[in-house]
Amino acid sequence: MLVAVFSLVALTAHGAAFLTWKTDGVVHARAQRAGTLLFVLVAALWPVVTIATRSVHPEFFSGFASRPLAWLAAVVAVGGLGP
Amino acid sequence: MIVAIRRGRELASFLGSCAFLAGMLGATAAGLFPVLLRSAHDPSRSLTAFAASNDAFGLRAALAWLAIGLPLALGYFTIVFRMHRGKAVAAADGEGY
């Protein structure tokens, strides 16, 4: 359920970013406000979802240390959230 | 994404969001591999990439179709994004389509 909510928020934020990029005027302003709020929610929910996943499926992270592609993907995700 | 969207760097914000989603999906796939669908009752009965894959002939056929389909899909999206580049502009009469 938590992952579903996180996915919904992340994809809605993605849509808001697209609308902010492709529109102007009132729609642009509303999308920018919504996007800012949603991205803050994404940043807040991400560690919560990660910790919850770790507690439910600890084996999910067991292979991470030996998988460079997993680290690369995680760095890409953090980099995308950052700028 | 947060800083970019607030500062009006709209394309950077969108690309950051793309990178975030791709990174999340990639990290999940790389972390779970080779498991595709985890069995909640018995982990040994999980569906893995090796168990779910086709035989060698099927995989070669899929690769051949990918070599044809991927350039078509990339070309399609290139044309669509070029046709709709810039800001979307509403029609003068208010009709959106």
Backbone of each chain as nested JSON, in Angstrom:
{
  "chains": [
    {"id": "A", "residues": [
      {"number": 1, "name": "MET", "atoms": {"N": [0.839, -1.209, 0.0], "CA": [0.0, 0.0, 0.0], "C": [0.877, 1.264, 0.0]}},
      {"number": 2, "name": "LEU", "atoms": {"N": [1.914, 1.215, 0.843], "CA": [2.83, 2.355, 0.912], "C": [3.557, 2.558, -0.415]}},
      {"number": 3, "name": "VAL", "atoms": {"N": [3.967, 1.449, -1.03], "CA": [4.649, 1.531, -2.328], "C": [3.696, 2.071, -3.384]}},
      {"number": 4, "name": "ALA", "atoms": {"N": [2.42, 1.66, -3.305], "CA": [1.427, 2.15, -4.272], "C": [1.237, 3.659, -4.133]}},
      {"number": 5, "name": "VAL", "atoms": {"N": [1.156, 4.139, -2.896], "CA": [0.998, 5.585, -2.663], "C": [2.232, 6.333, -3.164]}},
      {"number": 6, "name": "PHE", "atoms": {"N": [3.419, 5.771, -2.871], "CA": [4.657, 6.402, -3.325], "C": [4.72, 6.468, -4.851]}},
      {"number": 7, "name": "SER", "atoms": {"N": [4.32, 5.371, -5.503], "CA": [4.323, 5.343, -6.973], "C": [3.357, 6.385, -7.525]}},
      {"number": 8, "name": "LEU", "atoms": {"N": [2.185, 6.472, -6.916], "CA": [1.185, 7.447, -7.373], "C": [1.725, 8.874, -7.248]}},
      {"number": 9, "name": "VAL", "atoms": {"N": [2.338, 9.17, -6.094], "CA": [2.873, 10.519, -5.869], "C": [4.009, 10.811, -6.852]}},
      {"number": 10, "name": "ALA", "atoms": {"N": [4.918, 9.829, -7.052], "CA": [6.067, 10.046, -7.946], "C": [5.614, 10.254, -9.395]}},
      {"number": 11, "name": "LEU", "atoms": {"N": [4.632, 9.458, -9.839], "CA": [4.17, 9.6, -11.223], "C": [3.353, 10.879, -11.414]}},
      {"number": 12, "name": "THR", "atoms": {"N": [2.6, 11.274, -10.376], "CA": [1.869, 12.547, -10.466], "C": [2.846, 13.721, -10.506]}},
      {"number": 13, "name": "ALA", "atoms": {"N": [3.911, 13.635, -9.713], "CA": [4.946, 14.679, -9.74], "C": [5.6, 14.743, -11.118]}},
      {"number": 14, "name": "HIS", "atoms": {"N": [5.817, 13.575, -11.717], "CA": [6.406, 13.523, -13.059], "C": [5.48, 14.227, -14.068]}},
      {"number": 15, "name": "GLY", "atoms": {"N": [4.185, 13.969, -13.951], "CA": [3.22, 14.638, -14.826], "C": [3.199, 16.138, -14.603]}},
      {"number": 16, "name": "ALA", "atoms": {"N": [3.311, 16.545, -13.34], "CA": [3.332, 17.985, -13.031], "C": [4.578, 18.641, -13.626]}},
      {"number": 17, "name": "ALA", "atoms": {"N": [5.72, 17.932, -13.574], "CA": [6.952, 18.471, -14.166], "C": [6.793, 18.625, -15.676]}},
      {"number": 18, "name": "PHE", "atoms": {"N": [6.147, 17.637, -16.307], "CA": [5.931, 17.716, -17.759], "C": [5.014, 18.892, -18.1]}},
      {"number": 19, "name": "LEU", "atoms": {"N": [3.928, 19.048, -17.328], "CA": [2.997, 20.166, -17.577], "C": [3.681, 21.508, -17.36]}},
      {"number": 20, "name": "THR", "atoms": {"N": [4.514, 21.591, -16.325], "CA": [5.245, 22.846, -16.064], "C": [6.14, 23.198, -17.242]}},
      {"number": 21, "name": "TRP", "atoms": {"N": [6.751, 22.177, -17.824], "CA": [7.664, 22.384, -18.944], "C": [6.905, 22.793, -20.208]}},
      {"number": 22, "name": "LYS", "atoms": {"N": [5.756, 22.176, -20.455], "CA": [5.089, 22.345, -21.742], "C": [3.986, 23.414, -21.771]}},
      {"number": 23, "name": "THR", "atoms": {"N": [3.671, 24.028, -20.641], "CA": [2.577, 25.0, -20.632], "C": [3.056, 26.345, -20.104]}},
      {"number": 24, "name": "ASP", "atoms": {"N": [2.216, 27.336, -20.252], "CA": [2.473, 28.627, -19.601], "C": [1.14, 29.163, -19.059]}},
      {"number": 25, "name": "GLY", "atoms": {"N": [1.21, 30.314, -18.428], "CA": [-0.01, 30.91, -17.883], "C": [-0.487, 30.219, -16.611]}},
      {"number": 26, "name": "VAL", "atoms": {"N": [-1.815, 30.134, -16.496], "CA": [-2.425, 29.612, -15.265], "C": [-2.073, 28.134, -15.047]}},
      {"number": 27, "name": "VAL", "atoms": {"N": [-2.148, 27.354, -16.125], "CA": [-1.851, 25.919, -16.014], "C": [-0.411, 25.718, -15.554]}},
      {"number": 28, "name": "HIS", "atoms": {"N": [0.514, 26.52, -16.12], "CA": [1.925, 26.44, -15.739], "C": [2.109, 26.73, -14.251]}},
      {"number": 29, "name": "ALA", "atoms": {"N": [1.464, 27.782, -13.768], "CA": [1.617, 28.17, -12.363], "C": [1.058, 27.088, -11.433]}},
      {"number": 30, "name": "ARG", "atoms": {"N": [-0.094, 26.541, -11.8], "CA": [-0.703, 25.501, -10.955], "C": [0.144, 24.23, -10.97]}},
      {"number": 31, "name": "ALA", "atoms": {"N": [0.646, 23.873, -12.146], "CA": [1.486, 22.673, -12.245], "C": [2.783, 22.855, -11.456]}},
      {"number": 32, "name": "GLN", "atoms": {"N": [3.333, 24.071, -11.483], "CA": [4.576, 24.34, -10.751], "C": [4.354, 24.216, -9.241]}},
      {"number": 33, "name": "ARG", "atoms": {"N": [3.236, 24.762, -8.77], "CA": [2.923, 24.656, -7.336], "C": [2.719, 23.191, -6.934]}},
      {"number": 34, "name": "ALA", "atoms": {"N": [1.919, 22.488, -7.743], "CA": [1.645, 21.078, -7.443], "C": [2.927, 20.257, -7.509]}},
      {"number": 35, "name": "GLY", "atoms": {"N": [3.758, 20.53, -8.521], "CA": [5.001, 19.783, -8.691], "C": [5.949, 19.978, -7.514]}},
      {"number": 36, "name": "THR", "atoms": {"N": [6.066, 21.225, -7.052], "CA": [6.944, 21.501, -5.907], "C": [6.492, 20.705, -4.684]}},
      {"number": 37, "name": "LEU", "atoms": {"N": [5.192, 20.749, -4.403], "CA": [4.652, 20.011, -3.253], "C": [4.851, 18.508, -3.421]}},
      {"number": 38, "name": "LEU", "atoms": {"N": [4.578, 18.013, -4.633], "CA": [4.673, 16.566, -4.869], "C": [6.114, 16.068, -4.799]}},
      {"number": 39, "name": "PHE", "atoms": {"N": [7.065, 16.878, -5.31], "CA": [8.466, 16.461, -5.239], "C": [8.962, 16.437, -3.791]}},
      {"number": 40, "name": "VAL", "atoms": {"N": [8.482, 17.369, -2.962], "CA": [8.825, 17.337, -1.536], "C": [8.269, 16.055, -0.912]}},
      {"number": 41, "name": "LEU", "atoms": {"N": [7.034, 15.706, -1.296], "CA": [6.428, 14.462, -0.801], "C": [7.229, 13.24, -1.244]}},
      {"number": 42, "name": "VAL", "atoms": {"N": [7.672, 13.249, -2.505], "CA": [8.486, 12.133, -3.018], "C": [9.761, 11.989, -2.189]}},
      {"number": 43, "name": "ALA", "atoms": {"N": [10.431, 13.138, -1.96], "CA": [11.681, 13.114, -1.194], "C": [11.439, 12.633, 0.236]}},
      {"number": 44, "name": "ALA", "atoms": {"N": [10.271, 12.971, 0.792], "CA": [9.97, 12.553, 2.165], "C": [9.571, 11.077, 2.227]}},
      {"number": 45, "name": "LEU", "atoms": {"N": [8.839, 10.62, 1.215], "CA": [8.33, 9.237, 1.231], "C": [9.394, 8.212, 0.852]}},
      {"number": 46, "name": "TRP", "atoms": {"N": [10.363, 8.634, 0.032], "CA": [11.348, 7.678, -0.483], "C": [12.075, 6.912, 0.636]}},
      {"number": 47, "name": "PRO", "atoms": {"N": [12.674, 7.629, 1.63], "CA": [13.324, 6.869, 2.708], "C": [12.351, 6.005, 3.502]}},
      {"number": 48, "name": "VAL", "atoms": {"N": [11.125, 6.475, 3.665], "CA": [10.123, 5.688, 4.4], "C": [9.847, 4.375, 3.66]}},
      {"number": 49, "name": "VAL", "atoms": {"N": [9.647, 4.476, 2.341], "CA": [9.385, 3.278, 1.526], "C": [10.596, 2.342, 1.546]}},
      {"number": 50, "name": "THR", "atoms": {"N": [11.8, 2.93, 1.468], "CA": [13.017, 2.107, 1.477], "C": [13.147, 1.337, 2.794]}},
      {"number": 51, "name": "ILE", "atoms": {"N": [12.901, 2.033, 3.908], "CA": [13.001, 1.378, 5.219], "C": [11.92, 0.305, 5.374]}},
      {"number": 52, "name": "ALA", "atoms": {"N": [10.708, 0.616, 4.897], "CA": [9.618, -0.368, 4.98], "C": [9.938, -1.594, 4.137]}},
      {"number": 53, "name": "THR", "atoms": {"N": [10.485, -1.382, 2.932], "CA": [10.867, -2.511, 2.068], "C": [11.953, -3.356, 2.734]}},
      {"number": 54, "name": "ARG", "atoms": {"N": [12.898, -2.66, 3.345], "CA": [14.002, -3.353, 4.045], "C": [13.468, -4.219, 5.181]}},
      {"number": 55, "name": "SER", "atoms": {"N": [12.458, -3.738, 5.886], "CA": [11.935, -4.508, 7.027], "C": [11.056, -5.681, 6.558]}},
      {"number": 56, "name": "VAL", "atoms": {"N": [10.349, -5.504, 5.431], "CA": [9.465, -6.574, 4.94], "C": [10.255, -7.61, 4.143]}},
      {"number": 57, "name": "HIS", "atoms": {"N": [11.153, -7.133, 3.259], "CA": [11.957, -8.021, 2.411], "C": [13.442, -7.695, 2.569]}},
      {"number": 58, "name": "PRO", "atoms": {"N": [14.053, -8.125, 3.658], "CA": [15.478, -7.8, 3.863], "C": [16.376, -8.37, 2.775]}},
      {"number": 59, "name": "GLU", "atoms": {"N": [15.924, -9.479, 2.142], "CA": [16.753, -10.095, 1.103], "C": [16.864, -9.221, -0.145]}},
      {"number": 60, "name": "PHE", "atoms": {"N": [15.951, -8.244, -0.281], "CA": [15.971, -7.366, -1.452], "C": [17.291, -6.608, -1.545]}},
      {"number": 61, "name": "PHE", "atoms": {"N": [17.841, -6.225, -0.382], "CA": [19.062, -5.42, -0.377], "C": [20.322, -6.265, -0.207]}},
      {"number": 62, "name": "SER", "atoms": {"N": [20.126, -7.586, -0.047], "CA": [21.292, -8.429, 0.223], "C": [22.244, -8.486, -0.97]}},
      {"number": 63, "name": "GLY", "atoms": {"N": [21.695, -8.386, -2.2], "CA": [22.551, -8.472, -3.375], "C": [23.09, -7.132, -3.843]}},
      {"number": 64, "name": "PHE", "atoms": {"N": [22.666, -6.051, -3.197], "CA": [23.033, -4.718, -3.666], "C": [24.546, -4.488, -3.675]}},
      {"number": 65, "name": "ALA", "atoms": {"N": [25.2, -4.92, -2.598], "CA": [26.63, -4.62, -2.442], "C": [27.46, -5.191, -3.58]}},
      {"number": 66, "name": "SER", "atoms": {"N": [27.037, -6.335, -4.123], "CA": [27.834, -7.005, -5.158], "C": [27.326, -6.715, -6.563]}},
      {"number": 67, "name": "ARG", "atoms": {"N": [26.403, -5.741, -6.698], "CA": [25.823, -5.452, -8.017], "C": [26.048, -3.983, -8.39]}},
      {"number": 68, "name": "PRO", "atoms": {"N": [27.079, -3.728, -9.187], "CA": [27.405, -2.342, -9.555], "C": [26.261, -1.635, -10.278]}},
      {"number": 69, "name": "LEU", "atoms": {"N": [25.499, -2.391, -11.084], "CA": [24.394, -1.755, -11.817], "C": [23.321, -1.249, -10.863]}},
      {"number": 70, "name": "ALA", "atoms": {"N": [23.12, -1.958, -9.762], "CA": [22.146, -1.514, -8.771], "C": [22.593, -0.194, -8.143]}},
      {"number": 71, "name": "TRP", "atoms": {"N": [23.891, -0.115, -7.83], "CA": [24.429, 1.131, -7.275], "C": [24.327, 2.273, -8.277]}},
      {"number": 72, "name": "LEU", "atoms": {"N": [24.66, 1.954, -9.538], "CA": [24.58, 2.983, -10.585], "C": [23.154, 3.521, -10.711]}},
      {"number": 73, "name": "ALA", "atoms": {"N": [22.184, 2.592, -10.712], "CA": [20.787, 3.002, -10.823], "C": [20.367, 3.836, -9.616]}},
      {"number": 74, "name": "ALA", "atoms": {"N": [20.833, 3.447, -8.423], "CA": [20.493, 4.217, -7.218], "C": [21.094, 5.617, -7.285]}},
      {"number": 75, "name": "VAL", "atoms": {"N": [22.319, 5.716, -7.809], "CA": [22.966, 7.035, -7.939], "C": [22.199, 7.907, -8.943]}},
      {"number": 76, "name": "VAL", "atoms": {"N": [21.747, 7.276, -10.038], "CA": [20.946, 8.013, -11.038], "C": [19.66, 8.536, -10.399]}},
      {"number": 77, "name": "ALA", "atoms": {"N": [19.022, 7.695, -9.574], "CA": [17.779, 8.118, -8.912], "C": [18.039, 9.279, -7.958]}},
      {"number": 78, "name": "VAL", "atoms": {"N": [19.094, 9.178, -7.164], "CA": [19.431, 10.266, -6.223], "C": [19.786, 11.536, -6.998]}},
      {"number": 79, "name": "GLY", "atoms": {"N": [20.552, 11.377, -8.071], "CA": [20.917, 12.525, -8.906], "C": [19.711, 13.181, -9.533]}},
      {"number": 80, "name": "GLY", "atoms": {"N": [18.746, 12.374, -9.929], "CA": [17.529, 12.932, -10.519], "C": [16.711, 13.704, -9.516]}},
      {"number": 81, "name": "LEU", "atoms": {"N": [16.693, 13.227, -8.291], "CA": [15.917, 13.912, -7.245], "C": [16.604, 15.189, -6.801]}},
      {"number": 82, "name": "GLY", "atoms": {"N": [17.94, 15.204, -6.922], "CA": [18.711, 16.317, -6.378], "C": [18.563, 17.653, -7.065]}},
      {"number": 83, "name": "PRO", "atoms": {"N": [18.88, 17.777, -8.372], "CA": [18.977, 19.109, -8.986], "C": [17.647, 19.847, -9.081]}}
    ]},
    {"id": "B", "residues": [
      {"number": 1, "name": "MET", "atoms": {"N": [15.172, 18.019, -8.59], "CA": [13.867, 18.341, -9.159], "C": [13.207, 19.49, -8.411]}},
      {"number": 2, "name": "ILE", "atoms": {"N": [13.312, 19.428, -7.065], "CA": [12.613, 20.429, -6.255], "C": [13.177, 21.823, -6.539]}},
      {"number": 3, "name": "VAL", "atoms": {"N": [14.512, 21.922, -6.513], "CA": [15.157, 23.223, -6.75], "C": [14.884, 23.692, -8.171]}},
      {"number": 4, "name": "ALA", "atoms": {"N": [15.003, 22.757, -9.127], "CA": [14.84, 23.113, -10.538], "C": [13.438, 23.63, -10.837]}},
      {"number": 5, "name": "ILE", "atoms": {"N": [12.423, 22.938, -10.298], "CA": [11.048, 23.35, -10.632], "C": [10.725, 24.688, -9.979]}},
      {"number": 6, "name": "ARG", "atoms": {"N": [11.299, 24.971, -8.805], "CA": [11.032, 26.252, -8.138], "C": [11.756, 27.394, -8.825]}},
      {"number": 7, "name": "ARG", "atoms": {"N": [12.923, 27.092, -9.428], "CA": [13.697, 28.148, -10.091], "C": [13.313, 28.324, -11.549]}},
      {"number": 8, "name": "GLY", "atoms": {"N": [12.324, 27.554, -11.993], "CA": [11.868, 27.71, -13.367], "C": [12.715, 26.98, -14.386]}},
      {"number": 9, "name": "ARG", "atoms": {"N": [13.608, 26.092, -13.92], "CA": [14.393, 25.275, -14.877], "C": [13.55, 24.053, -15.2]}},
      {"number": 10, "name": "GLU", "atoms": {"N": [12.586, 24.275, -16.103], "CA": [11.523, 23.289, -16.308], "C": [12.021, 21.998, -16.949]}},
      {"number": 11, "name": "LEU", "atoms": {"N": [12.856, 22.135, -17.982], "CA": [13.358, 20.932, -18.662], "C": [14.249, 20.128, -17.713]}},
      {"number": 12, "name": "ALA", "atoms": {"N": [15.096, 20.829, -16.937], "CA": [15.963, 20.135, -15.979], "C": [15.124, 19.387, -14.951]}},
      {"number": 13, "name": "SER", "atoms": {"N": [14.038, 20.003, -14.517], "CA": [13.154, 19.359, -13.547], "C": [12.526, 18.103, -14.139]}},
      {"number": 14, "name": "PHE", "atoms": {"N": [12.046, 18.206, -15.381], "CA": [11.422, 17.044, -16.028], "C": [12.445, 15.932, -16.248]}},
      {"number": 15, "name": "LEU", "atoms": {"N": [13.645, 16.3, -16.72], "CA": [14.678, 15.278, -16.953], "C": [15.127, 14.651, -15.64]}},
      {"number": 16, "name": "GLY", "atoms": {"N": [15.167, 15.46, -14.575], "CA": [15.488, 14.919, -13.25], "C": [14.453, 13.898, -12.807]}},
      {"number": 17, "name": "SER", "atoms": {"N": [13.191, 14.213, -13.075], "CA": [12.112, 13.288, -12.733], "C": [12.246, 11.993, -13.545]}},
      {"number": 18, "name": "CYS", "atoms": {"N": [12.598, 12.128, -14.842], "CA": [12.828, 10.944, -15.687], "C": [13.96, 10.091, -15.101]}},
      {"number": 19, "name": "ALA", "atoms": {"N": [15.055, 10.757, -14.713], "CA": [16.2, 10.036, -14.159], "C": [15.817, 9.348, -12.858]}},
      {"number": 20, "name": "PHE", "atoms": {"N": [15.019, 10.034, -12.042], "CA": [14.594, 9.436, -10.772], "C": [13.78, 8.164, -11.009]}},
      {"number": 21, "name": "LEU", "atoms": {"N": [12.8, 8.249, -11.908], "CA": [11.954, 7.075, -12.182], "C": [12.772, 5.939, -12.796]}},
      {"number": 22, "name": "ALA", "atoms": {"N": [13.639, 6.279, -13.768], "CA": [14.465, 5.241, -14.405], "C": [15.412, 4.611, -13.386]}},
      {"number": 23, "name": "GLY", "atoms": {"N": [15.997, 5.442, -12.517], "CA": [16.9, 4.934, -11.494], "C": [16.19, 4.031, -10.499]}},
      {"number": 24, "name": "MET", "atoms": {"N": [14.995, 4.43, -10.1], "CA": [14.222, 3.608, -9.161], "C": [13.889, 2.245, -9.775]}},
      {"number": 25, "name": "LEU", "atoms": {"N": [13.429, 2.274, -11.03], "CA": [13.077, 1.018, -11.706], "C": [14.32, 0.148, -11.903]}},
      {"number": 26, "name": "GLY", "atoms": {"N": [15.428, 0.799, -12.311], "CA": [16.673, 0.057, -12.534], "C": [17.211, -0.547, -11.249]}},
      {"number": 27, "name": "ALA", "atoms": {"N": [17.188, 0.229, -10.154], "CA": [17.686, -0.271, -8.873], "C": [16.819, -1.426, -8.374]}},
      {"number": 28, "name": "THR", "atoms": {"N": [15.502, -1.308, -8.574], "CA": [14.601, -2.386, -8.154], "C": [14.884, -3.655, -8.953]}},
      {"number": 29, "name": "ALA", "atoms": {"N": [15.025, -3.507, -10.276], "CA": [15.287, -4.664, -11.13], "C": [16.638, -5.297, -10.782]}},
      {"number": 30, "name": "ALA", "atoms": {"N": [17.656, -4.448, -10.604], "CA": [18.992, -4.971, -10.304], "C": [19.037, -5.611, -8.92]}},
      {"number": 31, "name": "GLY", "atoms": {"N": [18.262, -5.072, -7.992], "CA": [18.236, -5.643, -6.65], "C": [17.509, -6.969, -6.595]}},
      {"number": 32, "name": "LEU", "atoms": {"N": [16.449, -7.101, -7.398], "CA": [15.635, -8.315, -7.364], "C": [16.195, -9.444, -8.233]}},
      {"number": 33, "name": "PHE", "atoms": {"N": [16.952, -9.094, -9.279], "CA": [17.406, -10.086, -10.25], "C": [18.021, -11.302, -9.567]}},
      {"number": 34, "name": "PRO", "atoms": {"N": [17.717, -12.51, -9.998], "CA": [16.938, -12.878, -11.191], "C": [15.436, -13.046, -10.931]}},
      {"number": 35, "name": "VAL", "atoms": {"N": [14.975, -12.691, -9.744], "CA": [13.559, -12.877, -9.422], "C": [12.714, -11.842, -10.164]}},
      {"number": 36, "name": "LEU", "atoms": {"N": [11.696, -12.297, -10.864], "CA": [10.77, -11.386, -11.542], "C": [9.505, -11.207, -10.714]}},
      {"number": 37, "name": "LEU", "atoms": {"N": [9.014, -12.318, -10.156], "CA": [7.792, -12.302, -9.356], "C": [8.034, -13.172, -8.124]}},
      {"number": 38, "name": "ARG", "atoms": {"N": [8.127, -12.503, -6.985], "CA": [8.507, -13.208, -5.766], "C": [7.302, -13.924, -5.171]}},
      {"number": 39, "name": "SER", "atoms": {"N": [7.498, -15.169, -4.79], "CA": [6.443, -15.934, -4.13], "C": [6.414, -15.572, -2.651]}},
      {"number": 40, "name": "ALA", "atoms": {"N": [5.24, -15.139, -2.187], "CA": [5.117, -14.744, -0.787], "C": [5.1, -15.967, 0.13]}},
      {"number": 41, "name": "HIS", "atoms": {"N": [4.657, -17.111, -0.39], "CA": [4.525, -18.3, 0.448], "C": [5.824, -19.086, 0.536]}},
      {"number": 42, "name": "ASP", "atoms": {"N": [6.472, -19.265, -0.633], "CA": [7.695, -20.064, -0.669], "C": [8.669, -19.413, -1.662]}},
      {"number": 43, "name": "PRO", "atoms": {"N": [9.722, -18.757, -1.165], "CA": [10.662, -18.055, -2.066], "C": [11.26, -18.963, -3.141]}},
      {"number": 44, "name": "SER", "atoms": {"N": [11.348, -20.264, -2.871], "CA": [11.933, -21.175, -3.868], "C": [11.014, -21.349, -5.078]}},
      {"number": 45, "name": "ARG", "atoms": {"N": [9.744, -20.97, -4.926], "CA": [8.8, -21.071, -6.037], "C": [8.63, -19.73, -6.765]}},
      {"number": 46, "name": "SER", "atoms": {"N": [9.512, -18.775, -6.507], "CA": [9.43, -17.482, -7.191], "C": [9.706, -17.646, -8.681]}},
      {"number": 47, "name": "LEU", "atoms": {"N": [9.113, -16.759, -9.455], "CA": [9.34, -16.785, -10.906], "C": [10.635, -16.033, -11.205]}},
      {"number": 48, "name": "THR", "atoms": {"N": [11.609, -16.719, -11.797], "CA": [12.893, -16.08, -12.099], "C": [13.035, -15.819, -13.599]}},
      {"number": 49, "name": "ALA", "atoms": {"N": [14.001, -14.969, -13.931], "CA": [14.244, -14.636, -15.343], "C": [14.656, -15.88, -16.127]}},
      {"number": 50, "name": "PHE", "atoms": {"N": [15.399, -16.756, -15.499], "CA": [15.87, -17.96, -16.195], "C": [14.715, -18.941, -16.417]}},
      {"number": 51, "name": "ALA", "atoms": {"N": [13.853, -19.083, -15.399], "CA": [12.737, -20.015, -15.516], "C": [11.679, -19.483, -16.486]}},
      {"number": 52, "name": "ALA", "atoms": {"N": [11.549, -18.164, -16.572], "CA": [10.487, -17.577, -17.398], "C": [10.926, -17.333, -18.835]}},
      {"number": 53, "name": "SER", "atoms": {"N": [12.237, -17.468, -19.121], "CA": [12.703, -17.119, -20.464], "C": [12.328, -18.197, -21.482]}},
      {"number": 54, "name": "ASN", "atoms": {"N": [12.345, -17.783, -22.732], "CA": [12.03, -18.702, -23.827], "C": [13.286, -19.527, -24.18]}},
      {"number": 55, "name": "ASP", "atoms": {"N": [13.151, -20.41, -25.149], "CA": [14.343, -21.145, -25.589], "C": [15.222, -20.234, -26.456]}},
      {"number": 56, "name": "ALA", "atoms": {"N": [16.375, -20.758, -26.896], "CA": [17.352, -19.933, -27.617], "C": [16.768, -19.352, -28.903]}},
      {"number": 57, "name": "PHE", "atoms": {"N": [15.969, -20.158, -29.611], "CA": [15.376, -19.669, -30.864], "C": [14.424, -18.495, -30.589]}},
      {"number": 58, "name": "GLY", "atoms": {"N": [13.594, -18.64, -29.558], "CA": [12.655, -17.573, -29.213], "C": [13.366, -16.295, -28.8]}},
      {"number": 59, "name": "LEU", "atoms": {"N": [14.46, -16.441, -28.044], "CA": [15.212, -15.259, -27.607], "C": [15.884, -14.566, -28.792]}},
      {"number": 60, "name": "ARG", "atoms": {"N": [16.401, -15.38, -29.742], "CA": [17.023, -14.77, -30.938], "C": [15.972, -14.043, -31.774]}},
      {"number": 61, "name": "ALA", "atoms": {"N": [14.784, -14.636, -31.913], "CA": [13.707, -13.987, -32.669], "C": [13.295, -12.671, -31.988]}},
      {"number": 62, "name": "ALA", "atoms": {"N": [13.219, -12.697, -30.651], "CA": [12.854, -11.476, -29.916], "C": [13.904, -10.393, -30.118]}},
      {"number": 63, "name": "LEU", "atoms": {"N": [15.177, -10.795, -30.133], "CA": [16.257, -9.825, -30.333], "C": [16.183, -9.213, -31.729]}},
      {"number": 64, "name": "ALA", "atoms": {"N": [15.862, -10.054, -32.723], "CA": [15.742, -9.557, -34.095], "C": [14.59, -8.549, -34.195]}},
      {"number": 65, "name": "TRP", "atoms": {"N": [13.452, -8.867, -33.564], "CA": [12.325, -7.937, -33.593], "C": [12.632, -6.657, -32.825]}},
      {"number": 66, "name": "LEU", "atoms": {"N": [13.421, -6.783, -31.759], "CA": [13.826, -5.586, -31.003], "C": [14.666, -4.661, -31.868]}},
      {"number": 67, "name": "ALA", "atoms": {"N": [15.559, -5.274, -32.667], "CA": [16.413, -4.472, -33.554], "C": [15.582, -3.718, -34.582]}},
      {"number": 68, "name": "ILE", "atoms": {"N": [14.424, -4.254, -34.937], "CA": [13.532, -3.566, -35.882], "C": [12.63, -2.578, -35.146]}},
      {"number": 69, "name": "GLY", "atoms": {"N": [12.069, -3.034, -34.04], "CA": [11.053, -2.227, -33.345], "C": [11.608, -1.049, -32.579]}},
      {"number": 70, "name": "LEU", "atoms": {"N": [12.782, -1.209, -31.973], "CA": [13.321, -0.121, -31.149], "C": [13.622, 1.138, -31.967]}},
      {"number": 71, "name": "PRO", "atoms": {"N": [14.313, 1.012, -33.137], "CA": [14.517, 2.219, -33.954], "C": [13.196, 2.856, -34.393]}},
      {"number": 72, "name": "LEU", "atoms": {"N": [12.187, 2.02, -34.702], "CA": [10.876, 2.573, -35.074], "C": [10.274, 3.365, -33.925]}},
      {"number": 73, "name": "ALA", "atoms": {"N": [10.336, 2.81, -32.718], "CA": [9.778, 3.495, -31.558], "C": [10.541, 4.787, -31.276]}},
      {"number": 74, "name": "LEU", "atoms": {"N": [11.881, 4.725, -31.367], "CA": [12.683, 5.932, -31.125], "C": [12.393, 6.999, -32.179]}},
      {"number": 75, "name": "GLY", "atoms": {"N": [12.261, 6.556, -33.439], "CA": [11.924, 7.505, -34.506], "C": [10.565, 8.127, -34.298]}},
      {"number": 76, "name": "TYR", "atoms": {"N": [9.604, 7.306, -33.876], "CA": [8.248, 7.816, -33.613], "C": [8.277, 8.897, -32.541]}},
      {"number": 77, "name": "PHE", "atoms": {"N": [8.962, 8.612, -31.424], "CA": [8.992, 9.597, -30.34], "C": [9.772, 10.847, -30.734]}},
      {"number": 78, "name": "THR", "atoms": {"N": [10.819, 10.662, -31.555], "CA": [11.568, 11.827, -32.038], "C": [10.661, 12.738, -32.856]}},
      {"number": 79, "name": "ILE", "atoms": {"N": [9.884, 12.138, -33.765], "CA": [8.969, 12.929, -34.608], "C": [7.903, 13.61, -33.749]}},
      {"number": 80, "name": "VAL", "atoms": {"N": [7.324, 12.861, -32.801], "CA": [6.274, 13.425, -31.952], "C": [6.802, 14.608, -31.143]}},
      {"number": 81, "name": "PHE", "atoms": {"N": [7.993, 14.458, -30.538], "CA": [8.532, 15.537, -29.724], "C": [8.95, 16.732, -30.574]}},
      {"number": 82, "name": "ARG", "atoms": {"N": [9.392, 16.478, -31.814], "CA": [9.737, 17.6, -32.702], "C": [8.481, 18.347, -33.132]}},
      {"number": 83, "name": "MET", "atoms": {"N": [7.398, 17.592, -33.404], "CA": [6.142, 18.227, -33.817], "C": [5.559, 19.079, -32.688]}},
      {"number": 84, "name": "HIS", "atoms": {"N": [5.751, 18.629, -31.449], "CA": [5.144, 19.318, -30.308], "C": [6.186, 20.049, -29.469]}},
      {"number": 85, "name": "ARG", "atoms": {"N": [7.296, 20.453, -30.079], "CA": [8.323, 21.153, -29.311], "C": [7.806, 22.546, -28.916]}},
      {"number": 86, "name": "GLY", "atoms": {"N": [8.369, 23.06, -27.841], "CA": [7.922, 24.354, -27.324], "C": [6.702, 24.207, -26.444]}},
      {"number": 87, "name": "LYS", "atoms": {"N": [6.187, 25.357, -26.017], "CA": [5.023, 25.35, -25.133], "C": [3.751, 25.012, -25.907]}},
      {"number": 88, "name": "ALA", "atoms": {"N": [2.843, 24.313, -25.223], "CA": [1.539, 24.035, -25.822], "C": [0.73, 25.332, -25.851]}},
      {"number": 89, "name": "VAL", "atoms": {"N": [0.097, 25.581, -26.982], "CA": [-0.681, 26.808, -27.139], "C": [-2.144, 26.451, -27.36]}},
      {"number": 90, "name": "ALA", "atoms": {"N": [-3.019, 27.028, -26.535], "CA": [-4.454, 26.765, -26.687], "C": [-4.991, 27.497, -27.902]}},
      {"number": 91, "name": "ALA", "atoms": {"N": [-5.977, 26.895, -28.561], "CA": [-6.59, 27.546, -29.721], "C": [-7.334, 28.817, -29.284]}},
      {"number": 92, "name": "ALA", "atoms": {"N": [-7.461, 29.748, -30.221], "CA": [-8.069, 31.038, -29.905], "C": [-9.516, 30.901, -29.438]}},
      {"number": 93, "name": "ASP", "atoms": {"N": [-10.23, 29.905, -29.974], "CA": [-11.63, 29.749, -29.584], "C": [-11.786, 28.928, -28.297]}},
      {"number": 94, "name": "GLY", "atoms": {"N": [-10.67, 28.57, -27.684], "CA": [-10.731, 27.85, -26.427], "C": [-10.816, 26.349, -26.579]}},
      {"number": 95, "name": "GLU", "atoms": {"N": [-10.971, 25.88, -27.809], "CA": [-11.023, 24.437, -28.037], "C": [-9.625, 23.833, -27.848]}},
      {"number": 96, "name": "GLY", "atoms": {"N": [-9.545, 22.791, -27.072], "CA": [-8.237, 22.232, -26.76], "C": [-7.795, 21.13, -27.694]}},
      {"number": 97, "name": "TYR", "atoms": {"N": [-8.665, 20.708, -28.591], "CA": [-8.306, 19.584, -29.461], "C": [-8.35, 19.99, -30.923]}}
    ]}
  ]
}
